[in-house]
Amino acid sequence: MTTLHTRVLIIGAGATGAGLLRDLALRGVPALLIEQRDVNSGASGGNHGLLHSGARYVASDREAAMECREEGDILRRLAPQCIEDTGGLFVAVRGDDERYVADFPGLCAASSVPCRGLDLGTARAMEPSLSPDLVAAFAVQDGAVDPFMLSLDNIAQALSLGSSMRRNLAAQSMEVENGRIVRVLCRDITTGEDVRIEADLVLNAAGAWAARVASLAGARIGMLFSMGSLLITQDRIATRVINRLRKPSDADILVPGGTVSILGTTSIRVASPDGCRPSVAEADRIIDDARAMLPILERTRYIRAYAGVRPLVSLGPAGDDRAVSRGFALVDHAADGLENFITITGGKLTTYRLMAEKAADLACAKLGVAAPCRTRTEPLPASTLGQWTEPGKGPRTWVDSRTEDDLVLCECEMVSRGVIDSIIDESGAMRGRSMLKAIGMRSRVGKGPCQGGFCGQRVTGHLYDRGMVSGMQGLAELKTFTERRWRGFSPILWGVPLMQADLQEALYCGSMDLEFGPPPSTRDDEGACAPVAKEPA
């Protein structure tokens, strides 16, 4: 058994865990970050990438609205490489609550959220796809954020300052002596090796799994799990974020994400954060509702559906999940008799930096470190770790810097062989079970209209050429990679996507003799439901 020693152990490599690693490193406190899967495997990778202006919460959660407004401004200033500052619109259509529409400007002003009324002609000129039934429109300061680049850039700077990270390392149990966690026992899910970590302080940033991690030390956190499903369009529908002007509900946000748009979301109570996936019924419901705001969505081609689980901290009786605060919870487990254990959970992607700051403040107080937070004022450097996640970057990069022998392996997103080699070299020993999966997480491979139908095979062939896989390993990784793309493909199979699915099935099942479609009750290596190969809507 390997034993690791660190001053601070952080569990969970979502945006908050990554931000916490950087915050502590900037204060001179290097830490070890562990993650049982990969970066942003939970809610940080399953959201719509909205940089909140705060306007969505002005009626339901004023504190969250003000936090989003302030943190959004900080991110625009300090992490511009991760942000597309699109601006946003809140729009009402005929039949929406007139009282809410009338109250909206005053509610925004009360939360110091900038909001400007627009005449309908101006709004339609800004976004021609808006409904002809438009009755009101307001401009707000929404934007889009690349959550993968954001987390990877935070981690990269922390690593450069002496921190460390272990992916594919799952916490299994904790040993407590005299009111302190003295050891965290982990297992490397890639090798099966047992790893013992001894730390002065343990920080739980496991998101929706925070209650489960806390229970390893005998602590309890009351949490609710709200699943939200989203759809990705093949093309970018609008230049700005478009919100339905009503109290937060389903299918009322369209967020631009580079060359595509992301439509959602839903809010469905689930018993566990494991195994959540979108359904055909949800996809239909999202489109049926959202078309009142943007009629073009009824005839748009969708290339994928996906789901994420919001970690909501429950402080009272369970009711409507949308009524639970979107604020975050910082828990000092000294109240549970554990002096060196802290949990940070809840919140939103937009407020990840603030969450990390508050958790680091408490951690440093326990460690006797007086260094102040620097993430509020110091720019987040762009890194090589996160440089290939940006939608639309592939074509620009390939055209500007291609060499004669640098082939394009992913035509949908124009990801070249040189980009793949760069990601392989950066991943090093932390590739996990699947190099192909790690590449997909750190690039646009598999995210275009073909959903890995062609690029999966090409990248796998390149991995064989480079000696990264051998024997049946590469085919096994390709099968798992393709099954995971099918999981998000099957809920939107109609029209052109259905025809493309038939072609993809012929390529994989016919020419390569790979079989897909294990029973829906089975689980893949991340605890998620395995996809059915083809399930037309």
Secondary structure, 3 states (H helix, E strand, C coil): CEEEEEEEEEECCCHHHHHHHHHHHHCCCCCEEEECCCCCCCHHHCCCCEECCCHHHCCCCHHHHHHHHHHHHHHHHHCHHHEECCCEEEEEECCCCHHHHHHHHHHHHHCCCCCEEECHHHHHHHCCCCCCCEEEEEEECCEEECHHHHHHHHHHHHHHCCCEEEECEEEEEEEEECCEEEEEEEEECCCCCEEEEEEEEEEECCHHHHHHHHHCCCCCCCEEEEEEEEEEECCCCCCCEEEECCCCCCCCEEEEECCEEEEECCCEEECCCCCCCCCHHHHHHHHHHHCCCCHHHHCCCEEEEEEEEEEEECCCCCCCHHHCCCCEEEEEHHHHCCCCEEEEEECCHHHHHHHHHHHHHHHHHHHCCCCCCCCCCCCCCCCCCCCCCCCCHHHHHHHHHCCCCCCEEECCCCEEHHHHHHHHHHHHHHCCCCHHHHHHHCCCCCCCCCCCCCHHHHHHHHHHHCCCCCCCHHHHHHHHHHHHHHHHHHHHCCCHHHHHHHHHHHHHHHHCCCCCCCCCCCECCCCCECCCCCCCC
